Amino acid sequence: MKILVPIKRVHDAYLRPRLAPDGSGVDLEKAKMSMNPFCEIAVEEAIRLCEAGEASEVLVVSVGPGACQDVLRTALAMGADRAMLIEAPLHVEPLSVAKLLVSIVEREQPDLVITGKQAIDDDSNQTGQMLAALLGWPQATFASNLERKGAEITVTREIDGGLQTVAMALPAVVTTDLRLNEPRYPSLPNVMKARRKPLETLSPDTLGVDIAPRLKVLKTEEPPPRKAGTRVADVAELVDRLQNEARILRAES
């Protein structure tokens, strides 16, 4: 079984993002970049399936500028076998990414696509679902557990109020949730070995995909500052304020 894992290079999740002066988006000029956390989970799950003998190859692919090679090398150091970079502008819309991935799927013929449920920079939560729809493949989103059973995979997914377990025939698309696994840290020897693993570079034109944007960001701004909390003397005052303030908020809305 071959597994395809799309990954994305984003602003480091542990650092506070800053807005660009012109309000066009997040300022990435001197920002630290890293692999999207949900993509790390997808890479880890694919590698674990290989280590368990359930898969034979893990191919990682990223869409973006040449700098995305660093997250591809990180995935290779974690244990992926091959990497592929589709050179494109920094911001590519989810539908365009899904179309590019369709071309890679048709070329590589993977049995399973595992991708993060969303990227932390735009939080679109769209690419995996769009890819499955374009391919006509079954999909399971927000996976917290994944097992292969012959020609099927069983996925436990998180839903409102509990868990849902679904079985799907391969090929299929799965998007990962936070509780699926804990990604490993690449060891120094594996980081060195990753430099020698194959990394292929393609372009959207080569794949015959138009990635022209269809949306335009008009403005990006910080959320309003959170109001300071207040103290109450006792439970009676707390209940009174909750009742009255809730009534006022309902009336204003």
LUMMIDO-125169 format. One record per residue (C-alpha): residue in three letters; x negated, y negated, z. Coordinates in steps of 0.25 Angstrom, whole numbers, plus 5000, padded with zeros to 4 digits. Layout:
<rs>
ALAXYZ/...
</rs>
This chain:
<rs>
MET500050005000/LYS499549864996/ILE499949745005/LEU499949605000/VAL499849495010/PRO499949345006/ILE499249255016/LYS499249105017/ARG498249005022/VAL498848905032/HIS498548795042/ASP497948875055/ALA499148915064/TYR498348875076/LEU498148725072/ARG499048615072/PRO499348565058/ARG499248425054/LEU500148355044/ALA499548285032/PRO499548135033/ASP500448125021/GLY501448215027/SER501348315015/GLY501048435025/VAL500048495034/ASP498648435033/LEU497748555029/GLU496548465026/LYS495648515038/ALA496648615044/LYS496148755048/MET496848855039/SER497049005041/MET497949125037/ASN499449105040/PRO499749185053/PHE500849265047/CYS499949305035/GLU498849355045/ILE499949445051/ALA500249495037/VAL498849525034/GLU498649595047/GLU499849685044/ALA499349725030/ILE498049755036/ARG498649845047/LEU499449925036/CYS498149945029/GLU497449995042/ALA498650085045/GLY498450155031/GLU499850095026/ALA499150005016/SER497950005007/GLU497649865003/VAL497949725008/LEU497949604998/VAL498049465004/VAL498449344995/SER498549194998/VAL499049084989/GLY498348944991/PRO497048874988/GLY495648934989/ALA495548915004/CYS496549025006/GLN495349125004/ASP495049105018/VAL496349175023/LEU496249275012/ARG494849315018/THR495449315032/ALA496449415027/LEU495349495020/ALA494549495033/MET495749545041/GLY495749665032/ALA496449635019/ASP495849695006/ARG496049594995/ALA496449444995/MET497049354984/LEU497149204983/ILE498049134974/GLU497548994973/ALA498548894974/PRO498848754980/LEU498948744995/HIS500448744996/VAL501148854988/GLU502648874990/PRO503149004995/LEU503849044983/SER502649014974/VAL501849104984/ALA502849214983/LYS502749214968/LEU501249214968/LEU501349334978/VAL502349404968/SER501249394958/ILE500249454967/VAL501149574971/GLU501449604956/ARG499949604954/GLU499549684967/GLN500749774969/PRO500749774984/ASP501649864992/LEU501849765003/VAL501749615005/ILE501549565019/THR501549415021/GLY501749315033/LYS503149275035/GLN502749125034/ALA501649035033/ILE501448935045/ASP501148815036/ASP502548815029/ASP503348925036/SER504148955024/ASN504349105027/GLN504649125012/THR503549185004/GLY503749335009/GLN505249325006/MET505049264992/LEU503949364989/ALA504849474992/ALA506049414984/LEU505149394972/LEU504649534972/GLY505949594976/TRP505349674988/PRO505949695001/GLN505449605012/ALA505349605027/THR505049475034/PHE504549435048/ALA503949575050/SER503449605064/ASN503149755061/LEU502849825048/GLU502649975045/ARG502550055033/LYS503250185031/GLY502950245018/ALA503550165006/GLU504250075016/ILE503849975027/THR504649945040/VAL504649805045/THR505149755058/ARG505549605056/GLU505949505066/ILE507349445065/ASP508149355074/GLY508549435086/GLY507649555084/LEU506849645074/GLN507349705061/THR506649825055/VAL506649845040/ALA506149955030/MET505749915016/ALA505149985004/LEU503849944999/PRO503449854992/ALA503949745002/VAL503649605008/VAL503449585023/THR503249455030/THR502549455044/ASP502949395057/LEU502049365069/ARG502349495077/LEU501849585066/ASN500449595070/GLU499249515076/PRO498249485065/ARG496749525067/TYR495549435067/PRO494649475055/SER493249525060/LEU491949455055/PRO491549575047/ASN492949575040/VAL492849425037/MET491449455030/LYS492049575023/ALA493249485018/ARG492349405010/ARG492049515001/LYS493449564999/PRO494149524986/LEU494849394985/GLU495549364972/THR496049224967/LEU497249204958/SER498049084954/PRO499549064953/ASP499349044938/THR498649174937/LEU499949234944/GLY500849164935/VAL501549094947/ASP501948944947/ILE501748884961/ALA502148744958/PRO502848694971/ARG504348674971/LEU504448604985/LYS503848474989/VAL503548435004/LEU504048295006/LYS503548275020/THR502948345032/GLU503048295046/GLU502748335060/PRO503948375069/PRO504348275079/PRO503648285092/ARG504348365103/LYS505048285114/ALA504548295128/GLY505248385138/THR505948335150/ARG506148395164/VAL507448415171/ALA507748415186/ASP508548545187/VAL509348655179/ALA510648565179/GLU509948455172/LEU509348545162/VAL510748615159/ASP511348475158/ARG510348425148/LEU510348545140/GLN511848535139/ASN511948385136/GLU510748375127/ALA511248485119/ARG512548425117/ILE511948295113/LEU511048365103/ARG512248435097/ALA513048305096/GLU511848235089/SER511748355079/
</rs>
